[in-house]
Amino acid sequence: MKLYGFPPSPNTRKVQAVAAHLEIPLEFAFVDLPKGATREAEFLLLNPTGRTPVLVDGEFTLWESNAIMQYLASMKPNTLWPADARTRADIARWQFWQVGHWHQGCGGFLWENLVKKFLFGQEGDAVALKQAEEAFHRDAPVLDGHLANRHYLVGDVITLADFSVGSYLHYAVPARLPLDRYRNIRSWYERIEALPAWRDTAPSI
Ligand SMILES: N[C@@H](CCC(=O)N[C@@H](CS)C(=O)NCC(=O)O)C(=O)O
């Protein structure tokens, strides 16, 4: 199987972390995002939405990082994505929440405070940062409250949900995520950071 991705992106890294955790070998194809490689015709044949990551498994091509994570984790029995229907629904709930809601705050901070500087040498836009801050403080209390008496998001062990929701936090400091008041989120992310699969897939920048 071949994964097309950009290692500094949280969406690529969470897929790589799942593969590493489950010891599923993946051939890696670097997609040069800063050079606009996702808009080239060859890449658009893989993913017409022009985004990474993309997994190619023989004749099957799959995009959307959370779908790729579920597909990889379906290949063998494991605790990241157990077979039980309710546990899967619970994990999927958090993965949908990540992409639909949590991303608004986290993704906004990453884009404004980090990616813009890295790609274009620009400072973050004050209005966009204000919107990201509002979204962040709307959703972070829910996550923090959920983690008050739990080590992980679903059940007692790490699952796909933790990799998806936690994926932005590697950049908490440079993206200036306002995490100060969310102690439970910070200690939960420390548990994710301690995982070999997360450490081994850390981007070099
Ligand atoms: N919901 C998608 C988001 C993918 C996405 O936004 N990927 C970004 C990198 S983080 C990308 O490839 N952007 C390329 C571009 O916008 O040109 C997923 O989870 O896979």
The ligand as an SDF file (V2000), in Angstrom:
LIG
                    3D

 20 19  0  0  0  0  0  0  0  0999 V2000
  -10.5700   16.3820    5.6320 N   0  0  0  0  0  0  0  0  0  0  0  0
   -9.3410   16.0930    4.9260 C   0  0  0  0  0  0  0  0  0  0  0  0
   -8.4550   17.3080    4.9910 C   0  0  0  0  0  0  0  0  0  0  0  0
   -7.2110   17.1290    4.1550 C   0  0  0  0  0  0  0  0  0  0  0  0
   -6.4320   18.4320    4.0240 C   0  0  0  0  0  0  0  0  0  0  0  0
   -6.9440   19.5300    4.2380 O   0  0  0  0  0  0  0  0  0  0  0  0
   -5.1570   18.2670    3.6480 N   0  0  0  0  0  0  0  0  0  0  0  0
   -4.3200   19.4060    3.4510 C   0  0  0  0  0  0  0  0  0  0  0  0
   -3.0560   19.2660    4.2900 C   0  0  0  0  0  0  0  0  0  0  0  0
   -3.4550   19.3640    6.0190 S   0  0  0  0  0  0  0  0  0  0  0  0
   -3.8800   19.4740    2.0150 C   0  0  0  0  0  0  0  0  0  0  0  0
   -3.4410   18.5050    1.4450 O   0  0  0  0  0  0  0  0  0  0  0  0
   -4.0250   20.6570    1.3870 N   0  0  0  0  0  0  0  0  0  0  0  0
   -3.5630   20.8300    0.0710 C   0  0  0  0  0  0  0  0  0  0  0  0
   -4.0170   22.0770   -0.5510 C   0  0  0  0  0  0  0  0  0  0  0  0
   -4.9030   22.7100    0.0590 O   0  0  0  0  0  0  0  0  0  0  0  0
   -3.5130   22.4000   -1.6030 O   0  0  0  0  0  0  0  0  0  0  0  0
   -8.6620   14.8820    5.5610 C   0  0  0  0  0  0  0  0  0  0  0  0
   -8.8770   14.6590    6.7540 O   0  0  0  0  0  0  0  0  0  0  0  0
   -7.9590   14.1280    4.8600 O   0  0  0  0  0  0  0  0  0  0  0  0
  1  2  1  0
  2  3  1  0
  2 18  1  0
  3  4  1  0
  4  5  1  0
  5  6  2  0
  5  7  1  0
  7  8  1  0
  8  9  1  0
  8 11  1  0
  9 10  1  0
 11 12  2  0
 11 13  1  0
 13 14  1  0
 14 15  1  0
 15 16  2  0
 15 17  1  0
 18 19  2  0
 18 20  1  0
M  END
$$$$
